[in-house]
Amino acid sequence: MSLQVQFVTLAMMVISGIGMGAAFDGYRVVSNELRIGRLWIPLLDLLYWAAATLIVFRVLASSNEGEVRVYVFLGLMIGIAFYFWLLSGTVIRLVRGYQAAVRSLIRLGIRTFDLFVVRPVVLLVRLLRIILGCAIVFSLFLVRIVVQLCRPFWLFFRWLSAPVAGPLWRKLRGWSESLGLNGLYRRMADIICTIRKKWF
């Protein structure tokens, strides 16, 4: 292996160590923000180290065909130490700023959805309820007017049909008594009386 390849590999490992440190800080800040339970921390740590190992070996395979030498670990240690010495605080602030921006965007999206979708739908439903209620009241008012206008014709018709309807009504009442339908007849009579009192 040439000296140039070794220096390239060392530089790649230093960059990989910096990347591992940045990923670890980002993962730590996000997990604290999301308040992940302690039971999940070991599993997430295991996933982090597995992903970091796969990425480092992928970088190593592309730089020196996967040969593991002492300078590989040295480069990783240098990269991690350099990161936590100079870059850790900056990366943590950037991640927290990114989280704050994401939260602000989510709040803005929720407020926009509420303003342009939820509130218009609520107002439309209320307006439809008001219109429907007014239509029902107006319809009942018109029906009452029509009934009142028809009342003279009803009284006149009842006066004309009284000689025929009286005996017929008594005969029907006798039949209902003979069939034992007195209770049903009384209920129907009560309903008719209620309707007459209300509308006539």
C-alpha positions as CSV (number, residue, x, y, z in Angstrom):
1,M,0.0,0.0,0.0
2,S,1.5,3.3,-1.0
3,L,2.1,6.2,1.3
4,Q,-0.5,8.3,-0.6
5,V,-3.2,5.8,0.0
6,Q,-2.4,5.7,3.7
7,F,-2.6,9.4,4.0
8,V,-5.9,9.4,2.1
9,T,-7.2,6.7,4.3
10,L,-6.1,8.6,7.4
11,A,-7.8,11.7,6.2
12,M,-11.0,9.8,5.5
13,M,-11.0,8.3,8.9
14,V,-10.5,11.7,10.5
15,I,-13.5,12.9,8.5
16,S,-15.5,9.8,9.6
17,G,-14.6,10.5,13.2
18,I,-15.9,14.0,12.9
19,G,-19.1,12.7,11.2
20,M,-19.6,10.1,14.0
21,G,-19.3,12.9,16.6
22,A,-21.7,15.1,14.8
23,A,-24.2,12.2,14.4
24,F,-23.9,11.4,18.1
25,D,-24.6,14.9,19.2
26,G,-27.5,15.2,16.8
27,Y,-28.9,11.9,18.0
28,R,-28.4,13.0,21.7
29,V,-30.1,16.4,21.2
30,V,-33.1,14.9,19.3
31,S,-33.6,12.1,21.8
32,N,-33.6,14.6,24.7
33,E,-36.1,16.8,22.8
34,L,-38.4,13.9,22.0
35,R,-38.1,12.6,25.6
36,I,-37.5,9.0,24.6
37,G,-37.9,6.6,27.4
38,R,-34.9,5.0,29.1
39,L,-35.9,1.6,27.9
40,W,-35.4,2.7,24.3
41,I,-32.0,4.3,24.8
42,P,-29.9,1.0,24.7
43,L,-31.6,0.0,21.5
44,L,-31.1,3.3,19.9
45,D,-27.4,3.3,21.0
46,L,-27.0,-0.1,19.4
47,L,-28.6,1.1,16.2
48,Y,-26.3,4.2,16.2
49,W,-23.1,2.2,16.6
50,A,-24.2,-0.4,14.0
51,A,-24.9,2.4,11.5
52,A,-21.6,4.1,12.3
53,T,-19.6,0.9,12.0
54,L,-21.2,0.1,8.6
55,I,-20.5,3.6,7.3
56,V,-16.9,3.6,8.5
57,F,-16.2,0.2,6.9
58,R,-17.8,1.4,3.7
59,V,-15.5,4.5,3.7
60,L,-12.6,2.2,4.5
61,A,-13.4,-0.1,1.7
62,S,-13.6,2.7,-0.8
63,S,-10.3,4.3,0.3
64,N,-7.9,1.3,0.8
65,E,-10.0,-1.8,-0.1
66,G,-11.0,-2.5,3.5
67,E,-7.6,-3.0,5.0
68,V,-7.6,-2.4,8.8
69,R,-4.4,-0.8,10.1
70,V,-3.4,1.0,13.3
71,Y,-3.7,4.4,11.6
72,V,-7.4,3.7,10.8
73,F,-8.2,3.7,14.5
74,L,-5.8,6.6,15.0
75,G,-7.6,8.7,12.4
76,L,-11.0,7.9,14.0
77,M,-9.7,9.0,17.4
78,I,-8.2,12.2,16.0
79,G,-11.5,13.0,14.2
80,I,-13.6,12.4,17.3
81,A,-11.3,14.3,19.6
82,F,-11.1,17.2,17.1
83,Y,-14.9,17.3,16.9
84,F,-15.6,17.3,20.6
85,W,-12.8,19.8,21.2
86,L,-13.9,22.5,18.6
87,L,-17.1,21.6,16.8
88,S,-19.5,19.9,19.4
89,G,-21.0,23.1,20.8
90,T,-21.6,24.6,17.3
91,V,-23.2,21.5,16.0
92,I,-25.5,21.2,19.1
93,R,-26.6,24.9,18.6
94,L,-27.2,24.2,14.9
95,V,-29.3,21.1,15.7
96,R,-31.3,23.0,18.4
97,G,-31.9,25.9,16.0
98,Y,-33.0,23.4,13.3
99,Q,-35.4,21.9,15.8
100,A,-36.8,25.3,16.7
101,A,-37.3,26.1,13.0
102,V,-39.1,22.8,12.5
103,R,-41.4,23.5,15.5
104,S,-42.1,27.0,14.2
105,L,-43.0,25.6,10.8
106,I,-45.2,22.9,12.3
107,R,-47.0,25.6,14.4
108,L,-47.4,27.8,11.3
109,G,-48.8,24.8,9.4
110,I,-51.3,24.0,12.1
111,R,-52.4,27.7,12.4
112,T,-52.7,28.0,8.6
113,F,-54.8,24.8,8.4
114,D,-57.0,26.0,11.3
115,L,-57.4,29.5,9.7
116,F,-58.0,28.4,6.1
117,V,-59.7,25.0,6.6
118,V,-61.1,24.3,10.0
119,R,-62.6,27.8,10.7
120,P,-64.3,28.2,7.3
121,V,-65.8,24.7,7.6
122,V,-67.1,25.5,11.1
123,L,-68.5,28.8,9.9
124,L,-70.1,27.1,6.9
125,V,-71.7,24.5,9.1
126,R,-73.1,27.1,11.5
127,L,-74.4,29.1,8.5
128,L,-76.1,26.1,7.1
129,R,-77.7,25.3,10.5
130,I,-79.0,28.9,10.7
131,I,-80.3,28.8,7.1
132,L,-81.9,25.4,7.7
133,G,-83.5,26.6,11.0
134,C,-84.9,29.8,9.3
135,A,-86.2,27.7,6.4
136,I,-88.0,25.3,8.9
137,V,-89.5,28.2,10.8
138,F,-90.6,29.9,7.7
139,S,-92.1,26.7,6.3
140,L,-94.0,26.1,9.5
141,F,-95.2,29.7,9.4
142,L,-96.5,29.3,5.8
143,V,-98.2,26.0,6.8
144,R,-99.9,27.7,9.7
145,I,-101.1,30.5,7.4
146,V,-102.4,28.0,4.8
147,V,-104.2,26.1,7.6
148,Q,-105.8,29.3,8.9
149,L,-106.9,30.3,5.4
150,C,-108.4,26.8,4.8
151,R,-110.2,26.9,8.2
152,P,-113.4,28.5,6.8
153,F,-113.6,25.8,4.0
154,W,-113.0,23.1,6.7
155,L,-115.8,24.5,8.9
156,F,-118.1,24.8,5.9
157,F,-117.3,21.2,4.8
158,R,-117.9,19.9,8.3
159,W,-121.2,21.7,8.4
160,L,-122.2,20.2,5.1
161,S,-121.1,16.7,6.0
162,A,-122.5,16.7,9.6
163,P,-125.8,15.0,8.6
164,V,-123.9,12.1,7.0
165,A,-120.8,12.0,9.1
166,G,-122.6,11.9,12.4
167,P,-124.5,8.6,12.0
168,L,-121.4,7.1,10.2
169,W,-119.2,8.2,13.1
170,R,-121.6,6.6,15.6
171,K,-121.7,3.4,13.6
172,L,-117.9,3.2,13.4
173,R,-117.7,3.9,17.1
174,G,-120.1,1.0,17.8
175,W,-118.0,-1.3,15.7
176,S,-114.8,-0.3,17.5
177,E,-116.5,-0.9,20.8
178,S,-117.6,-4.3,19.7
179,L,-114.1,-5.2,18.5
180,G,-112.5,-4.0,21.7
181,L,-110.7,-1.0,20.1
182,N,-111.8,1.6,22.6
183,G,-108.3,2.3,23.7
184,L,-107.0,2.8,20.2
185,Y,-110.0,4.9,19.4
186,R,-109.4,7.1,22.4
187,R,-105.8,7.6,21.5
188,M,-106.7,8.5,18.0
189,A,-109.3,10.9,19.2
190,D,-106.8,12.6,21.6
191,I,-104.4,13.0,18.7
192,I,-107.1,14.5,16.4
193,C,-108.2,16.8,19.2
194,T,-104.6,17.9,19.8
195,I,-104.2,18.6,16.1
196,R,-107.4,20.5,15.9
197,K,-106.5,22.7,18.9
198,K,-103.1,23.4,17.6
199,W,-103.9,24.1,13.9
200,F,-107.6,25.0,13.9
